[in-house]
Amino acid sequence: MVGRRLSILGAAGIAPFLVAVMPPGIANAHGYVASPPSRQAQCAQSTVSCGDIKYEPQSVEGPKGLRNCSANIGRFAELDDDSKPWKAQSVGGTVDFTWTFTALHRTLNWEYYIGGTRVGVVEGNNEPPPRSVTHTVNLGNFTGRQKLLAIWNIGDTANAFYSCVDLQIGGDGGTPTTTTPPTTTKPTTAPPTTTAPTTSKPTTAPPATTEPPVTTPPTTTHSHGSTPPQTTTEQPSGSEWKVGARYNTGDIVTYQGKRYKCRQSHTVYDPGWTPTAAPALWQAA
């Protein structure tokens, strides 16, 4: 499936400039920010200990116009908990945000907020997106640790999908600074006023290049009534890869005469998740 990449200058200027080839879709559902890792992506990757959202990071769906991370869904409320050890990605003043979609709704637009300030918007032209799309957003004068809210506004329903991304803008310190609207001038960083060493360190986020598989346990019912298959089997290490099997991290399979090692635990619901087509799940052994 072919992805798109768009550039946003402030809140308006938009221009396509990169096309990338993405692996096949993972499962049925909706969409979320996979890179830099959003809070639900960190849950899916087990970077942070979470509840139900771990199994369906793509399902944070609520009415348009909300300004929180959980879309007011009670079982996803931990996404609003700023005290959890969310990892902040160190970034500059311009950031590439990559969405992963597992159901391709017609799109009104995508919006990006820091606090009450909208720092970016991309029009969707009421068309369905590809399986993955990247937007380049200028964060203006925001610096320090910030929580960015990314919103995918659907064109053919009253709902939107929400993802919060923790950022360390400028890479120094871990305390949020006073937010100001984006301008065209570069922020000026004042030199330290004390010789005492700082105790805060940049927070290093996990690699943002691997998109987590969207897996749903048998007891979880997806939005819109879809339920994953219930009959899955554990496979002995070294057996032939097959649809319907449950694989754990480190398992070895053979496929088309070659051996592959499982990178992330998952159940094969889709025949397209072959070891050669899903590098996020498998690596050559």
C-alpha beads as a LAMMPS data file, in Angstrom:
LAMMPS data file: protein, C-alpha beads

285 atoms
284 bonds

1 atom types
1 bond types

-500.0 500.0 xlo xhi
-500.0 500.0 ylo yhi
-500.0 500.0 zlo zhi

Masses

1 110.0

Atoms # bond

1 1 1 0.000 0.000 0.000
2 1 1 1.334 3.431 -0.861
3 1 1 1.622 6.121 1.799
4 1 1 1.668 9.903 1.537
5 1 1 3.768 12.589 3.120
6 1 1 2.619 16.196 3.481
7 1 1 4.386 19.293 4.782
8 1 1 2.672 21.810 7.085
9 1 1 4.171 25.280 7.611
10 1 1 2.608 26.695 10.773
11 1 1 -1.124 26.065 10.522
12 1 1 -1.633 26.463 6.790
13 1 1 1.105 25.779 4.178
14 1 1 0.766 22.196 2.882
15 1 1 2.707 20.499 0.081
16 1 1 3.160 16.782 -0.758
17 1 1 6.801 15.824 -1.097
18 1 1 7.546 12.154 -0.361
19 1 1 6.016 8.813 -1.301
20 1 1 6.867 5.701 0.709
21 1 1 5.917 2.043 0.364
22 1 1 4.347 0.543 3.489
23 1 1 3.661 -3.114 4.436
24 1 1 0.113 -4.518 4.185
25 1 1 -2.558 -3.465 6.718
26 1 1 -2.577 -5.185 10.086
27 1 1 -6.185 -5.639 11.231
28 1 1 -9.631 -4.133 11.169
29 1 1 -10.170 -0.933 13.196
30 1 1 -9.225 2.728 12.728
31 1 1 -6.059 4.812 13.270
32 1 1 -3.461 6.405 15.575
33 1 1 -0.065 8.158 15.546
34 1 1 2.675 5.520 15.430
35 1 1 5.703 7.844 15.102
36 1 1 6.873 9.578 17.211
37 1 1 5.295 6.959 19.503
38 1 1 1.973 8.251 20.809
39 1 1 0.803 7.209 24.262
40 1 1 -1.294 4.353 22.844
41 1 1 1.648 3.263 20.675
42 1 1 3.830 3.109 23.807
43 1 1 1.140 0.954 25.430
44 1 1 1.007 -1.375 22.405
45 1 1 4.818 -1.677 22.438
46 1 1 4.799 -2.358 26.243
47 1 1 7.044 0.689 26.747
48 1 1 4.550 1.750 29.440
49 1 1 2.320 -0.619 31.396
50 1 1 -1.309 -0.110 30.286
51 1 1 -4.704 -1.787 30.296
52 1 1 -7.143 -2.375 27.421
53 1 1 -5.583 0.269 25.163
54 1 1 -2.548 -2.026 24.747
55 1 1 -4.615 -4.293 22.507
56 1 1 -6.397 -1.676 20.406
57 1 1 -4.365 1.559 20.131
58 1 1 -6.307 2.406 16.969
59 1 1 -9.682 2.629 18.775
60 1 1 -9.517 5.984 20.624
61 1 1 -12.634 7.341 18.896
62 1 1 -15.030 9.994 20.160
63 1 1 -17.082 13.000 19.079
64 1 1 -15.323 15.767 17.171
65 1 1 -14.130 18.728 19.254
66 1 1 -12.655 16.907 22.267
67 1 1 -9.306 18.044 23.669
68 1 1 -8.106 15.033 25.653
69 1 1 -6.116 11.869 24.976
70 1 1 -8.788 9.268 25.824
71 1 1 -11.743 10.584 23.742
72 1 1 -13.732 10.377 27.023
73 1 1 -13.582 6.546 26.907
74 1 1 -13.454 5.304 30.507
75 1 1 -11.378 2.182 29.861
76 1 1 -8.775 4.324 28.051
77 1 1 -8.671 6.998 30.806
78 1 1 -5.034 6.222 31.642
79 1 1 -4.063 7.988 28.396
80 1 1 -5.013 11.247 30.173
81 1 1 -2.780 10.437 33.176
82 1 1 0.264 12.710 32.835
83 1 1 1.862 11.065 35.890
84 1 1 2.480 7.789 34.035
85 1 1 6.072 7.343 32.776
86 1 1 5.386 8.326 29.165
87 1 1 8.585 8.558 27.122
88 1 1 9.059 11.944 25.419
89 1 1 10.635 11.925 21.939
90 1 1 13.457 14.457 21.566
91 1 1 12.664 16.598 18.505
92 1 1 13.489 19.916 16.888
93 1 1 11.083 22.685 15.956
94 1 1 9.673 20.661 13.036
95 1 1 8.361 17.107 13.499
96 1 1 7.172 14.346 11.150
97 1 1 4.042 12.658 12.531
98 1 1 3.165 9.287 10.945
99 1 1 -0.340 7.859 11.248
100 1 1 -1.163 4.159 10.852
101 1 1 -4.698 3.391 9.655
102 1 1 -6.507 0.077 9.888
103 1 1 -9.826 1.333 8.472
104 1 1 -9.779 3.992 5.779
105 1 1 -12.524 6.481 6.637
106 1 1 -13.141 9.516 4.460
107 1 1 -11.193 12.356 6.045
108 1 1 -12.257 15.921 6.855
109 1 1 -8.783 16.914 8.099
110 1 1 -6.010 16.257 10.616
111 1 1 -5.302 18.788 13.394
112 1 1 -2.356 19.205 15.774
113 1 1 -2.624 21.063 19.112
114 1 1 -0.238 22.019 21.903
115 1 1 -2.342 23.264 24.776
116 1 1 -5.023 25.488 23.248
117 1 1 -2.917 26.391 20.202
118 1 1 -3.423 24.651 16.890
119 1 1 0.057 24.335 15.404
120 1 1 -0.906 22.417 12.252
121 1 1 -3.792 21.341 10.043
122 1 1 -3.924 19.154 6.913
123 1 1 -7.032 18.960 4.741
124 1 1 -8.370 15.492 3.881
125 1 1 -10.583 16.536 0.922
126 1 1 -13.210 13.999 2.084
127 1 1 -11.097 11.170 0.661
128 1 1 -9.894 7.989 2.407
129 1 1 -6.171 8.059 3.290
130 1 1 -3.630 5.343 2.419
131 1 1 -2.613 2.836 5.110
132 1 1 0.012 5.262 6.390
133 1 1 0.473 9.012 5.998
134 1 1 3.117 11.416 7.337
135 1 1 2.620 15.136 8.081
136 1 1 5.469 17.551 8.761
137 1 1 4.399 20.044 11.450
138 1 1 6.176 23.274 12.477
139 1 1 5.821 23.624 16.269
140 1 1 6.520 27.350 16.247
141 1 1 7.967 28.766 19.490
142 1 1 7.106 25.838 21.736
143 1 1 10.095 24.386 23.612
144 1 1 10.776 21.948 26.439
145 1 1 8.535 19.026 27.303
146 1 1 5.110 19.339 25.683
147 1 1 2.063 17.110 25.128
148 1 1 0.800 17.347 21.550
149 1 1 -2.736 16.235 20.675
150 1 1 -3.171 14.852 17.142
151 1 1 -6.735 14.546 15.809
152 1 1 -8.047 12.682 12.747
153 1 1 -11.447 14.224 11.950
154 1 1 -13.604 11.814 9.932
155 1 1 -15.483 13.192 6.917
156 1 1 -18.425 10.786 6.819
157 1 1 -19.225 10.489 10.568
158 1 1 -19.514 12.850 13.553
159 1 1 -16.456 11.276 15.188
160 1 1 -12.703 11.757 15.335
161 1 1 -9.704 9.704 16.472
162 1 1 -7.301 11.075 19.090
163 1 1 -3.588 10.490 19.835
164 1 1 -1.415 12.281 22.388
165 1 1 2.328 12.452 21.705
166 1 1 4.862 13.466 24.377
167 1 1 7.690 15.584 22.955
168 1 1 10.932 17.052 24.274
169 1 1 11.280 20.039 21.929
170 1 1 14.848 21.226 21.682
171 1 1 16.038 18.214 23.671
172 1 1 16.998 20.063 26.896
173 1 1 15.301 19.610 30.250
174 1 1 12.097 17.810 31.144
175 1 1 9.820 20.588 32.404
176 1 1 7.099 22.124 30.206
177 1 1 7.709 25.753 29.354
178 1 1 5.102 28.476 29.046
179 1 1 3.336 27.932 25.734
180 1 1 3.134 30.645 23.111
181 1 1 1.497 30.648 19.653
182 1 1 3.805 29.722 16.734
183 1 1 5.478 32.607 14.895
184 1 1 7.897 32.888 12.004
185 1 1 10.851 33.839 14.254
186 1 1 13.092 31.217 15.849
187 1 1 12.950 30.944 19.663
188 1 1 15.901 32.372 21.584
189 1 1 17.350 30.186 24.312
190 1 1 18.775 32.153 27.266
191 1 1 22.063 30.878 28.796
192 1 1 21.882 29.220 32.244
193 1 1 21.801 31.692 35.145
194 1 1 23.440 29.332 37.634
195 1 1 26.569 27.191 37.608
196 1 1 24.890 24.345 39.476
197 1 1 24.566 21.210 37.285
198 1 1 21.082 20.452 36.099
199 1 1 19.485 17.266 37.364
200 1 1 17.033 16.859 34.508
201 1 1 18.014 14.845 31.473
202 1 1 16.476 14.492 28.030
203 1 1 14.130 11.603 27.872
204 1 1 15.054 9.129 25.192
205 1 1 12.121 7.603 23.399
206 1 1 12.245 4.066 21.967
207 1 1 13.013 3.766 18.246
208 1 1 10.138 5.237 16.248
209 1 1 10.643 3.227 13.091
210 1 1 8.791 0.060 14.082
211 1 1 5.023 0.228 13.907
212 1 1 3.415 -1.958 16.588
213 1 1 1.137 -4.733 15.448
214 1 1 -2.479 -4.206 16.377
215 1 1 -3.463 -7.347 18.258
216 1 1 -6.715 -8.027 20.059
217 1 1 -7.086 -10.693 22.759
218 1 1 -10.057 -13.063 22.493
219 1 1 -11.900 -11.250 25.333
220 1 1 -11.754 -7.795 23.676
221 1 1 -14.545 -6.714 21.329
222 1 1 -13.530 -4.045 18.818
223 1 1 -15.489 -0.916 18.046
224 1 1 -18.240 -1.381 15.447
225 1 1 -18.855 -4.966 16.629
226 1 1 -15.946 -6.833 15.003
227 1 1 -14.395 -9.663 17.079
228 1 1 -11.120 -11.418 16.153
229 1 1 -11.024 -15.194 15.587
230 1 1 -11.176 -17.273 18.769
231 1 1 -9.401 -20.463 17.597
232 1 1 -5.655 -19.890 17.636
233 1 1 -2.918 -22.373 18.459
234 1 1 0.561 -22.075 19.896
235 1 1 3.123 -23.386 17.410
236 1 1 6.322 -25.286 18.240
237 1 1 9.492 -23.356 17.459
238 1 1 10.787 -24.072 13.966
239 1 1 7.418 -25.081 12.513
240 1 1 6.026 -23.733 9.244
241 1 1 4.393 -20.260 9.499
242 1 1 0.599 -20.380 9.097
243 1 1 -2.545 -18.243 9.426
244 1 1 -4.372 -18.626 12.759
245 1 1 -1.270 -19.468 14.756
246 1 1 -0.205 -17.617 17.912
247 1 1 3.487 -16.631 18.006
248 1 1 5.518 -15.246 20.899
249 1 1 8.574 -13.022 20.796
250 1 1 11.618 -15.158 19.943
251 1 1 9.689 -17.983 18.232
252 1 1 11.339 -19.407 15.091
253 1 1 9.297 -20.333 11.998
254 1 1 10.082 -21.388 8.467
255 1 1 8.514 -19.709 5.440
256 1 1 9.331 -20.363 1.766
257 1 1 12.388 -22.360 2.820
258 1 1 13.827 -19.651 5.111
259 1 1 13.830 -19.226 8.913
260 1 1 12.396 -16.160 10.644
261 1 1 12.371 -14.980 14.275
262 1 1 9.268 -13.374 15.849
263 1 1 9.934 -9.749 16.921
264 1 1 6.573 -9.097 18.685
265 1 1 4.009 -11.516 20.117
266 1 1 0.889 -11.714 17.959
267 1 1 -1.804 -13.946 16.489
268 1 1 -1.971 -14.272 12.692
269 1 1 -5.453 -13.043 11.743
270 1 1 -4.550 -11.919 8.228
271 1 1 -2.852 -14.047 5.516
272 1 1 -0.996 -10.884 4.487
273 1 1 1.114 -10.884 7.699
274 1 1 3.742 -13.200 6.220
275 1 1 7.332 -13.000 7.511
276 1 1 8.396 -11.387 4.244
277 1 1 5.574 -8.803 4.226
278 1 1 5.544 -7.777 7.916
279 1 1 9.063 -6.711 9.010
280 1 1 7.579 -5.189 12.179
281 1 1 6.681 -8.745 13.245
282 1 1 9.496 -10.911 11.790
283 1 1 13.227 -10.795 11.089
284 1 1 15.454 -13.269 9.282
285 1 1 16.904 -15.828 11.704

Bonds

1 1 1 2
2 1 2 3
3 1 3 4
4 1 4 5
5 1 5 6
6 1 6 7
7 1 7 8
8 1 8 9
9 1 9 10
10 1 10 11
11 1 11 12
12 1 12 13
13 1 13 14
14 1 14 15
15 1 15 16
16 1 16 17
17 1 17 18
18 1 18 19
19 1 19 20
20 1 20 21
21 1 21 22
22 1 22 23
23 1 23 24
24 1 24 25
25 1 25 26
26 1 26 27
27 1 27 28
28 1 28 29
29 1 29 30
30 1 30 31
31 1 31 32
32 1 32 33
33 1 33 34
34 1 34 35
35 1 35 36
36 1 36 37
37 1 37 38
38 1 38 39
39 1 39 40
40 1 40 41
41 1 41 42
42 1 42 43
43 1 43 44
44 1 44 45
45 1 45 46
46 1 46 47
47 1 47 48
48 1 48 49
49 1 49 50
50 1 50 51
51 1 51 52
52 1 52 53
53 1 53 54
54 1 54 55
55 1 55 56
56 1 56 57
57 1 57 58
58 1 58 59
59 1 59 60
60 1 60 61
61 1 61 62
62 1 62 63
63 1 63 64
64 1 64 65
65 1 65 66
66 1 66 67
67 1 67 68
68 1 68 69
69 1 69 70
70 1 70 71
71 1 71 72
72 1 72 73
73 1 73 74
74 1 74 75
75 1 75 76
76 1 76 77
77 1 77 78
78 1 78 79
79 1 79 80
80 1 80 81
81 1 81 82
82 1 82 83
83 1 83 84
84 1 84 85
85 1 85 86
86 1 86 87
87 1 87 88
88 1 88 89
89 1 89 90
90 1 90 91
91 1 91 92
92 1 92 93
93 1 93 94
94 1 94 95
95 1 95 96
96 1 96 97
97 1 97 98
98 1 98 99
99 1 99 100
100 1 100 101
101 1 101 102
102 1 102 103
103 1 103 104
104 1 104 105
105 1 105 106
106 1 106 107
107 1 107 108
108 1 108 109
109 1 109 110
110 1 110 111
111 1 111 112
112 1 112 113
113 1 113 114
114 1 114 115
115 1 115 116
116 1 116 117
117 1 117 118
118 1 118 119
119 1 119 120
120 1 120 121
121 1 121 122
122 1 122 123
123 1 123 124
124 1 124 125
125 1 125 126
126 1 126 127
127 1 127 128
128 1 128 129
129 1 129 130
130 1 130 131
131 1 131 132
132 1 132 133
133 1 133 134
134 1 134 135
135 1 135 136
136 1 136 137
137 1 137 138
138 1 138 139
139 1 139 140
140 1 140 141
141 1 141 142
142 1 142 143
143 1 143 144
144 1 144 145
145 1 145 146
146 1 146 147
147 1 147 148
148 1 148 149
149 1 149 150
150 1 150 151
151 1 151 152
152 1 152 153
153 1 153 154
154 1 154 155
155 1 155 156
156 1 156 157
157 1 157 158
158 1 158 159
159 1 159 160
160 1 160 161
161 1 161 162
162 1 162 163
163 1 163 164
164 1 164 165
165 1 165 166
166 1 166 167
167 1 167 168
168 1 168 169
169 1 169 170
170 1 170 171
171 1 171 172
172 1 172 173
173 1 173 174
174 1 174 175
175 1 175 176
176 1 176 177
177 1 177 178
178 1 178 179
179 1 179 180
180 1 180 181
181 1 181 182
182 1 182 183
183 1 183 184
184 1 184 185
185 1 185 186
186 1 186 187
187 1 187 188
188 1 188 189
189 1 189 190
190 1 190 191
191 1 191 192
192 1 192 193
193 1 193 194
194 1 194 195
195 1 195 196
196 1 196 197
197 1 197 198
198 1 198 199
199 1 199 200
200 1 200 201
201 1 201 202
202 1 202 203
203 1 203 204
204 1 204 205
205 1 205 206
206 1 206 207
207 1 207 208
208 1 208 209
209 1 209 210
210 1 210 211
211 1 211 212
212 1 212 213
213 1 213 214
214 1 214 215
215 1 215 216
216 1 216 217
217 1 217 218
218 1 218 219
219 1 219 220
220 1 220 221
221 1 221 222
222 1 222 223
223 1 223 224
224 1 224 225
225 1 225 226
226 1 226 227
227 1 227 228
228 1 228 229
229 1 229 230
230 1 230 231
231 1 231 232
232 1 232 233
233 1 233 234
234 1 234 235
235 1 235 236
236 1 236 237
237 1 237 238
238 1 238 239
239 1 239 240
240 1 240 241
241 1 241 242
242 1 242 243
243 1 243 244
244 1 244 245
245 1 245 246
246 1 246 247
247 1 247 248
248 1 248 249
249 1 249 250
250 1 250 251
251 1 251 252
252 1 252 253
253 1 253 254
254 1 254 255
255 1 255 256
256 1 256 257
257 1 257 258
258 1 258 259
259 1 259 260
260 1 260 261
261 1 261 262
262 1 262 263
263 1 263 264
264 1 264 265
265 1 265 266
266 1 266 267
267 1 267 268
268 1 268 269
269 1 269 270
270 1 270 271
271 1 271 272
272 1 272 273
273 1 273 274
274 1 274 275
275 1 275 276
276 1 276 277
277 1 277 278
278 1 278 279
279 1 279 280
280 1 280 281
281 1 281 282
282 1 282 283
283 1 283 284
284 1 284 285
